[in-house]
Amino acid sequence: MKKQLCTAVLLFIMLPVLAQQIQENDTVKQVNEVLIVYKAENNTPVTYLNIRQADLKLKSTGQEPSFLLSETPSVTNYSDGGGPQGYSYFRIRGIDQTRINVTLDGVPLNEPEDQGAYFSNYADILNSVSLIHIQRGVGTTKNGVASYGGSVQLYSPILYDTAHSSFGAGYGSFNTMRFFGEYHSGLKNNKALYVRASQVYSDGYKYHAHNNSQSIFLSTGLFKTSSDWKLNILLGQQQNGMAWLGVSDSLIAVDKRTNANAEQEVDRFLQCLAQIQNQWRIKNHFYLNSSLYYTFLDGNYNFDFNNFIGLPSTNELYNYAFRSHFTGLFSNFTYHSKTINWITGIHGNNYSRRHIGSEKSLGELYQNTGTKNELSIYSKAEYKLKKFNFFADIQYRIVNFSYSGLVSMPTQTWQFLNPKAGVHARINEHAGIYYSYGSTGREPTRNDMFGGNDDLLSDSLGNALLFNTKPERVQNHELGFRYQNKKLTTDVNLYFMDFANEIVLNGKFGPNGLALTNNVEQSIRTGIELSLQYEINSFLILNHQSSFNYSNITEQSISFEPILTPPLIINQEIVFKLKNFRFGVMGRYQHKSYIDFANSAMVDSYFLLNLRAHLQLKKFQFAVFLNNLTNAHYYNQGYVDYDGTNKYFVQAPLNFFTSVNFTF
């Protein structure tokens, strides 16, 4: 590993020297805003998809982002409470959300300890997002946790947009409400300001699975000739009625809205993110982009242990409280010309999280703190040579985790060298083909190491009782074809992912409600993905997103399929547009998938039909959304409980949402 570290450091040092040798007679790309992060472009040999602002404005109703992400290839999602508000989760290629990198303008949104990203803490976040950039597979290097199954990059509002103000209100099924207001100053005297405030409320489909959330997003910038500054502040608070326990078939048959969690199980969280960005245009082609960020989290949730083990509830009620501080800095040196796009940088952060467990009558039971530090250096470059675009990317990442509590635990340290490379060949002005290879490693989460316990346990000798401490690694091959003309845009790709020591969900939940995992000896995921948009004529547009997946795990000479990995997903949408009116119908088919390692229990295949309509009348926009038009009864998440009972998460039947926006 020392040799690998020396190699990475040498590459990091030498690349700026090599950049000085690059000719400086190429034209400079026009810079409109702070280019703080790197994203893949059409000729980059990685598998990606963009959801642009125009689509977000049409489809976003304050729902959890996982619902929009599920309209893209290989993405599944589910909601705890069955509706589009509150806790919901997504998976890419069957890989769970703790192994998917999520960022906002390069700032990691994944909590470093459990590596999950919780959008519910930032209600209506998509209302302030100018672009969602999704990479499936290893992709390119990102800040923060490993981009293992994929990555989701969010981009803040474009401050150069035309000055305007907007107000919106909406109402839907399950007493769901959304109100927001935003102000956009546009660029005035080299300054710009954007601010948005939102309120989202829903009773939830399941009983006492309510969500009450507020958020504020502020973005402001100062743009000078050679230097730009930008400040983002995102503040959110929420209160949810908990619904993370699955429900048995027998109870669902009696009442589909049954919530297995007790009514007194609620959570409250406050989260704030602040980021300062700077871009310094050193000279033609050369830029230095830097960002300092800080995230604060404070909250807690109640836990009824008697209800969890199937006994009647009593006055006994546990509470888990968390407070975390997350501070980081990243800086990128960039060279950009007609033939070369090269970026090298460094990223470091420090994270600490205090855990307090208590019981209503007994008071505080324990307190502990986890601390996690990360440092990475990386360099990536694209080089255009005639019809070819060559890409190379290398990252060295070191992570350590320490623990302070009643049980002493040795500091855990992991080191990773993550190489990636690929080539894109242009066939003609419309088409191109690419191949890429990437390898990355990922450390286990705190929950993986502690076996689902919030306070570290000890063995009979008093030593820390640790479960999964070994990192996992994946080698990812991507082969794709892209085609684009005035009417047709299509992306099709084949992928093969080969895992070593993969940490996978086993379908069970630990004593604090978090999902449990197992290490497996060998596993693969392979498949084909298709994204297509075809403009049939001036009135009709066809959108198609689909994927076929074959996955296999081998453990002790036994082969089986990983849980919650449907082999076939199809999203088919047809959109009718006429002047200021748009009407879309979308169907989704998701094949059955297993919910246990034994492959003896599953969630069945299902088909959904959704409808949306938009009408623009001068400054007003009216919208209607009808979901699950066929009133399908379906599950898209489940597990086998400790007593062998199958537990499921029912999703909402036929439901609607209407909205009106006023822009001036």
N, C-alpha and C positions, 0 to 999 in steps of 0.2 A: 504494500500500500504506500510505503514511503517513496518508492520509485515512481508510482503513479502520481503522487502528489507533486514530486519534483517536475515531472513532465507537464502537468497542468499549469504549475506556476511559471515554468519556462515559456510555455505557449502564451500565457497571459502577458508576460513581460515583452516577448518578442514581437507580438502582433502590432503594437503601436509603432515599432521601429519599421516593420515591413510596410505599414500604411504610408509612411513618409516617402516610400519609393513609388507610390502610385501617381501617375500623371494627373495634373490638376487642370486639364483643359476641357474637362467634361462639364456639361451644364448642371446646375444645381437644382434639385427638386424643390418646388415651392413649398415652404413650410407655413401652414395656416394656424397651427396650434402646437402646444408642447408635445413633442413626440417622445413621451416618457417610456413607452414600452414597444416591443417588437411584435408584429403579428404577421402571419403568413399571407402571401399574395398569390395571384393566379399561377405564377410560374414556380412557386415554392413547392418542392416535392414532399408535401405532407398532406394528410387527409383532413380537410376542414370544411366548415360551412358558416356563413354569416347570416344572422338575422338582423336586418337593417331597421333603422328608426321608423321608416314609413310603415313597415309591417308591425312593429311593436305598438305604434299608436293605434293601429286598427284592431289589434287583438288583445291588448293589455286592458284588463278590467280590474286591476288590483289583486289578481290571483297570484298564487305562488309561482315563481319562475319555472318550476319543474313541469308545469302543465304546458307551457309553450315549448320548452326543450323537448318534450315527448313527441312533438310534431316533426322531429328531425330523425335521421336514420339511427337505429340501434339504441334508442333511448326509451327506457320504461320509467314510469313514475307511479307513486301512490300517495294517498293522503291519509293521515291518521284518522281524522274525523269524517272522511268520506267526501268532503266538499273542497272547493278550491282555495279556502283560506285556512290559516293555521299551519301546523307542521305537515310538510310534504317532502318527499325524497325522490331522487332520480338515480338511475344507473345507466352507464354507458357500456355496451357490449356485455351486460350482465355484471359489471364491476361496480361495487357500491360507492356511495358518495364520499366516504372517507378516503378513497383512493383516486379522487378526481380533483385536480387543482382548480381553484376558483379565485379570481383576482378582480379588483376594480382599479383601473389605471395602474396595474402592476402591483397594487397592495394586496397581500394575501388575505383572503376572507376566511380560509380554513382555520379553525382553532387548532393551534399546534399540538396540544395534548391528545385530543380525540380525532383530530384531522377532519372534522366535519365542518361544513359551511351551512349556517342556519339563516336562510333568507327571511324567515318569519320575524326575526329581530329588526328587519328593515322593511317595514310594510310598504307596498306599492313602489318598490325600488325600480322596477322596469319603467316607471313613468319618467325617470330621470336618466335613462340609459340611451346613448346614441347608437350603440352597436353591441351585439353579442357575437363574439368570435368563438366558435366551438371547434376544437381539434379532437379527433378521435384517435386513440392509441397514444403512444409516447409523445409524438409531435415534437415541438421545439422546446428548449429550456424555458422554464417559467420561474418566477420568484415563489418561494414558499414550499409547501409540501410537494412530494413527488407527483408529477403528471403521469400517473400510472395507467389508469384506464382511459384517460383523456383530460381535457381541460376546458374550462368555460371562462373566457375573458370578457369582462364588462368594461365599457368605456363611458366616462362621464359626459355630461352635456357639452355640445359644441358651442362655445361662447360666442363664436362669430355669427351664429344664426341671427336672423332678422328679429328686431325688437317686437315683443308681443307679450300679452298676458292671457291666461286661460283659467277658467273655472269649470269644474266638472262634478256631476252628481250621478249616482246610480243606485238602483235597488233591484234585488233579485230573490230567488228562493232561499228559504231558511233564514228569512229576515236579514239578508246580506245587504250591507250598505257601504258605499264608498263616496267620499267627498275629498276634493283636492283643489288647490289653487297654486298657480305658478306665475312667476314674473321673470321675463327674459329681457334684459336691457339692450342686447346687441352691443356692438363695439362702438364706444364713444370715447374720444380722446385717449385712445390706446387702453381703455379699461372696459371691463364687461362684468356683469353680475347676473347670476341665475339663482333663484330660490324657489323651492316647492315644498308645500306642506300637505300631508294626507292624513285622513282618518278612515280606517277600514274596520267594519264590524260584521260579525256573522254569528248566529246561534249555532251553526254547524249542522250537518245532516244527522249525525248521531246525537243522542241526548247528552246534555251538558258538555258538548265539545265546542264551546263558543270560542271566538277569537275577537279580541278588542285591541287594536294596534294603532299607533300613531308614528309618523316619521317626518323628518325635515331633512331636505338636501339643499345645501348651499354650495355654490361654486362661483368663484370670482377670479379674475385674471388681470394681469398687467402685461402688455405686449409692447416691447421696445424693438429697436432695430436689430440689436445683437443678442438680446436676452429676453426671455418670457418667464413670467411667474404665474402660478396657478395654485389656488387654495380650494380644497374640497373638504367639507364637513358634512358627515352623514350621522344623524341621530335618530334612534328608534327605541320605542318601548312597546311591550306587548304583554297581554295576559291571556293565557289559553286554558280552557278546560281540557284536561289530559285525556287522550284516547289511544295511547300507544299499545294497549293490550288487545290482542286479537280476540275474536268472539267465536264460540263453537257453533257448528251447524244447527244444533238443536235449539239454541237460543235465537239464532237468526231466523229460524223457521217461525218462531213465535212473534218476533218483532225485529224487523231488519234494522231499526235504528238503535238497537241495544248497544250500550257502551259498557265494556267490561271494566273500565276504570271507575272508581268511586267518584261521587259528585264533589267531594272535598279535595280531590286531587287536582290542583290548579298550579300554574307556574306564573312567574312574573320576572321579566328580564328587561334591563336597560342596557343599550349598547351604543357607543359613540366612536366614530372613526374620524380622524383628522389627518390630512395629507397636504404637504407643501411640495410643489413640483417646480423645477427650474430647468429651462433649456438655454444653454449658452452656445450661440453660433460662433465658434472660434474663428473660422475663416471658411472660404469656399469648400464645401463638402464635409467639413469637420464640425461635430456637435458634441457637447457634453450634457447629458441629461441626468438629473439627480432628483431624488425624492426622499423626504423624511416623513415617517408616518407613526401614528400612535392610535391604538384601539383600547377602549376601556369597556369591560363587561361586568355587570353586577346583577345577580338574580338568584332565584331559588325555585324549587318545586316540591310539592307535597307527595308523599308516598304512603299508601295504605297497604301495609304488609299483609294483614289478614285477608283483605280482598284479593291480593296477589296470589295467595296460596289457596284460595277458594273457601275461606272461612267468613262468617258474618263480620261486618265492620264493627269496630268498637270505638272508644274514645282515643285509642292508640293511633297516632299519626306521626309519621316521620317526615323530616324535611331535609333536603339537600341544598345547600347554599354555595354559591361560587362568586368569586371576585377575581378578575384577571387584569393584567396590564401587559400590553403587547407593543413593543417599540422596535422600529426597524429603519434601515437606511439602505437604499440602493443607488448606484451610480453607473451610468453606461457611457462609454466613449464610442461614438459612431462616425463612420465614414460612408458617404453615399454618393455614388456617381451613376452614370449610365450603365456601366459594366459591373460595378462592385457595390454591394451593400454589406457592410461589416460592422459588427457591434461586439464590444467586449466590456465586461462589467463585473461588479462585485455586489453582493447582497448579504447583509447580516441582520439578525434580530435577536431580541431577548424577550422571553415570555415567562410570566409567573402566574400561577393560579392557586388561590386559596380555596380549600374545600372544608366545609363545616357540616357535620351531620348532627342532627338533634332530634329529639322526640318531644311532643307537645307537653307532656307532664314531667318528663325526666330532665328536660333541658339539653344542653350541649353534650354530645356523646364522644365526639372526636373532632380534631382539627389537624389538617395537614396541608402542605404546599408542594406543588410540583413546579420545577423550573426547567425550561428548555431553551437552549441556545442553538443558533444555526449560523453557519457561514458558508457562502458559496462563491466561487469565481467561475466565470464562464466566458466563452467566446464563440461567436457564430458568424458565418459569412456566406453570402451568395455571390457567385461569379458567373456572368453571362458571357458565353463564347458561341457566337453565331446562333445556331438553333438550340443550344444547350444551356441549361441553368444548373450549375453545380452548387450543392449546399453541404456545409459541414458545421457541426455544433458539438462542443465539448463542455462539460461542467464537472467541477469538483465540488462536492458538498460534504460538510462534516456537521454532525448533529450530536448533541449530548443532552441527557435528561437526568436530573437529580431530584431527590425526594427528601422531604423533611417531615417526619411524623413519629409516632410511637415505635414503629419498627424501622430499624436502620436498613438502608438499601444502598448498594454500591452504585455509583454513577454509571449510567449506560451511555456508551459512545458508539456511533456508527459513522462509517466513512464510505462515500460512493464516488466512483468515477463513471460518468454517464456520457458515452459517445453517441453521436447521431450523424448520419450522412445520407445524401440522396442526389438524384439527378432528374431533371425534367427536360424532355425533348419536345420541341415544337414541331408538329407534323406539318401544319400550315397555319394560316392566320386565324383559323377557328379552333383547331384541335391540338392537343398535346397529351403526352403520356409521361408518367413519372414512376420512380421506384425509390423507396427510402428504407433505411434500416436504423433502428434506435434501440438502445438498451438503457434501462434505468433501474435503480434500486430504491426501496422504500423501507423505512423503519417501522416497527409495530407501534400501535397507539398505546397510551396509558391503559386503556381498557383491555387491550390484548394482553398486556403484561400482567395486569392485576386480576385477570379472570373475571371481569365484570364487577369487582368490588371497588367501592369508592375510597375505602381505607385499606391500606396494604395489610394483608394477613401474614402470619408467621407460621413456620412449621414447629414440630415438637422441640426443636433445639433453639428456637427463637430467631432463626434465620428468615429473611424475607422469602415469602412464597410467591415466586414468579412463574408465570406460565409461558407465553410466547415472547421471547426476547430476540429471536433471530430475524434479521431483515429478509425481505423477499425481493426477487429480481425477475424482470421480464425482458425478453428479446422480441422485438416487434418488427415485422416486415410488412410494408404497404406497397401495393402495385395499383396504380390508378390511371384513368383516362378522363380527360376533360374536353368538352366541346361547347362552343358558344357562338351563336350568330344572333341576328336581330329577333328571331322568334323562339329559338330553342337554346336552353342552357341545361347541360347534363354533366353529372359527375358520377362515375362508377368506379369502385375500388374493391380489390381483394385484400384481405389482411390475414396475417398469421401471427399469433402471440404465444410464445413458449415461456412458461413460468417455472421458476425454481423456488421451492419453499413458499408457495403462494399462501397468503393469509386470506381465508375465505370465510364468509358468514356460514354458520352451521344451522341457521334457522331458529336458534333459541335465544332467549333473553336472560340477562343476569339479574341479580337481586336489586339493582338500582334502575332497571328498565332499559339498559343499553344492550345492544345486540352482541352476541358472543361469536367468537371466531375459532377456527382451527387452522393449523398449518397442514398442508398436504404435500406429498413427495413430488408429484409431477402433474402438470396440468397444461392444457392447450385451449386456445380459443381461436377459431378461424371462421371466415365467412365472406360474404359479398354484400356491399351496400350501394344503394342507388338513390341519387337525388336528381330530380328532373323538373324543369318548368318549361311549358310549351304554350305560346300564345297562339291559340287556334285561329282567332281572328280579332278584330278590334273590340269584340264584346266578351270573348271567352278565354280564360286562362286555366290551364291544367297544371296542378302541382302534385308531384308524386315523390314520396319518401319511403323507402323500404329497406329491409335488411334480412338476410338469412344467415344464421349463426349455427356453427357446430362446435360444441365445447365438451371437454372430457377431462375428468380427474382420475388419476391412478394413485391408490393408497393401499399399501400392503397387498399388492397384486390384484386388487379389486378395482374395476373401472365403473364410473358412474358420472352423471351429469351434474354440474354445479347448480345450486338453487337459484331460482328467480332469473333464469336465463332462457327466455322463449326463443325457439329456433327461427320463428318467422314473425316479422312485424311489418304491417303495411299501413301507410297513411296516404289516402287518396283524396284530393280536394279539387273541386271545380268552382271557379269564380266567374260570375257574370258582372260586367260593369257597363254602365251607361251614364255618361256625363257625371253627375254628382252622386250616383247610386251604385253601390256594390253589394252583391249577394253571393255568399259562399256556402257550399255544402261539403263537409268533410266526413269521410268514413275512416275508421281505424279498426284493423283486425290485429289481434295479438294472440299468438298460439299459446297453448298450455305450457306450464313450467313447473318444475318440482320445488317443493318447499322443505325437503329434508335430504340428508346425505344418503339415506337408504333408497331414495327414489321411489318411495312407496306412497307418498302423498303429493298432491299437486293443486294448483289453481287452474281452472279450466280455461279453454280458449274463449274469447269473447269478441263481439263486434259492436262498435259504437258509431252512431250517426249524429253529427253536430251541425248546427246552422248558425250563420251570422249574417246580419244585414246592416249597412251603413248608409246614411243619407246626409249629405252636406247641403245646408241651406244658408247661404251667405256666411254669417259668423257662427252658425250653430251646426253641431254635428250630433245626429241621433243614431243610436246603435241598439240592436237587439241580438242577444245570444241565446240560443236554445241548445242545450246539451243533453245527450243521451235520449234522442227523439224516440227511439224504440222502447224506452223504459227497460233496458236490459238489466238483469240482475247479475252482477259480476264481482269477482275479487281480482285484484292484481298484486296481492301480498298476503303471505300467511306463514305459519310455522307450526311445528309439532311441539306441543307443550311437554313438560317434564313427566306428566302422567300419560303421555301417548295420545292426547286429544288433539285433533287438528283445529287450529285457530285461524280465523280469516279476518280480513279487513274489507268490509262492504263499502263500495263506492256509490256515490249518489245516483238515484234514478233520474227520470226526466226533471230538469231544472232550467231556470231561465235567469237572465240578467239584462236589465235595460239601463241605458245611460244617455245623458245629454251633456255636451261640452260647449262652452261659449268662449270664443277666442277673439280678442280685439287688440 
